[in-house]
C-alpha cells in the first residue's frame, strides 16, 4: 500500500479511536452530568460536544471547495450553556462525526496535496487533517477528564487501569506479535 493510502487509513482509524474513547466516557455518565460546569471558566461536556460538532460540520462540509470556517457557523453559541437531552446531544455528536468520516471516505490520495482554506489561511489537505487530528483529541481528553471527575471513583477505565501496567504488558508480551484489527462496526465507519 502506498504511503498516502496508509496515511488516509491511519487518520481514519485515529479519529475513530478518539470518538470511541469519548463515547465510552459519556456512556458512563448520567444524562444530567453532561451539562455540569464546574465553574464559569469551564465548559460542560455538552458544550464541548456542541463545539466539536460545530467545528466538524464547518470544517468538513464541502471540505475541498469552501473555506473551513463557514459563514453559517456560530462558534460562540457552541459555548452557551443550554440544557439538551442526552439523546438530542448524541444526535449532534454523531452528525459532526458523520460529516468528518464522509469527507475522509471521499478523499483520494492524489487530493492530499491540494490547498484548502480555513479562515482564509491556506493548508494542504494533509495539514488540515493533521490540524483537526490534534484539535479533536484535545477536547476528547477534556471530556474523559471531566467524566472521571463527575464519576468520582466509580470510573471504568478506558485504557490500562491504574497499577495494572505490569499485568497488561505481561499479557501482551505473552502473545505473538499482531497488527491491531478493528471490529466490523469500526470498519464500516471507516469505509
PEBELBEL-V848990 format. One record per residue. N is the residue number from 1. PSI is psi in whole degrees, -180 to 180 (* if undefined). Layout:
n: {N,N}
psi: {PSI,PSI}
This chain:
n: {1,2,3,4,5,6,7,8,9,10,11,12,13,14,15,16,17,18,19,20,21,22,23,24,25,26,27,28,29,30,31,32,33,34,35,36,37,38,39,40,41,42,43,44,45,46,47,48,49,50,51,52,53,54,55,56,57,58,59,60,61,62,63,64,65,66,67,68,69,70,71,72,73,74,75,76,77,78,79,80,81,82,83,84,85,86,87,88,89,90,91,92,93,94,95,96,97,98,99,100,101,102,103,104,105,106,107,108,109,110,111,112,113,114,115,116,117,118,119,120,121,122,123,124,125,126,127,128,129,130,131,132,133,134,135,136,137,138,139,140,141,142,143,144,145,146,147,148,149,150,151,152,153,154,155,156,157,158,159,160,161,162,163,164,165,166,167,168,169,170,171,172,173,174,175,176,177,178,179,180,181,182,183,184,185,186,187,188,189,190,191}
psi: {132,159,-39,-37,-39,-41,-50,-43,-42,-45,-36,-44,-38,-45,-44,-41,-49,-36,-45,-41,-47,-42,-46,-35,-47,-31,-23,-8,152,150,-42,-22,-23,-22,6,133,125,-31,180,-14,5,156,142,164,-37,-43,-38,-40,-47,-41,-48,-46,-44,-41,-46,-46,-40,-47,-38,-10,128,46,-44,-11,-10,157,141,-13,94,148,-30,-8,136,86,-42,-35,-27,-24,3,134,119,147,121,133,147,-43,-42,-38,-40,-29,-44,-46,-52,-36,-43,-49,-39,-39,-45,-53,-35,-44,-46,-39,-21,-4,147,159,-30,-9,-7,-26,-2,153,129,170,141,117,42,13,125,138,145,160,-41,-46,-40,-41,-47,-37,-45,-32,-17,-37,-49,-44,-30,-48,-32,-41,-39,-43,-47,-46,-46,-44,-41,-43,-44,-32,-23,58,-14,38,134,116,143,-5,-146,121,154,136,22,11,-44,-44,-45,-49,-40,-42,-47,-44,-8,-6,165,155,141,166,130,130,151,157,167,-42,-42,-42,-37,-41,-35,-14,*}
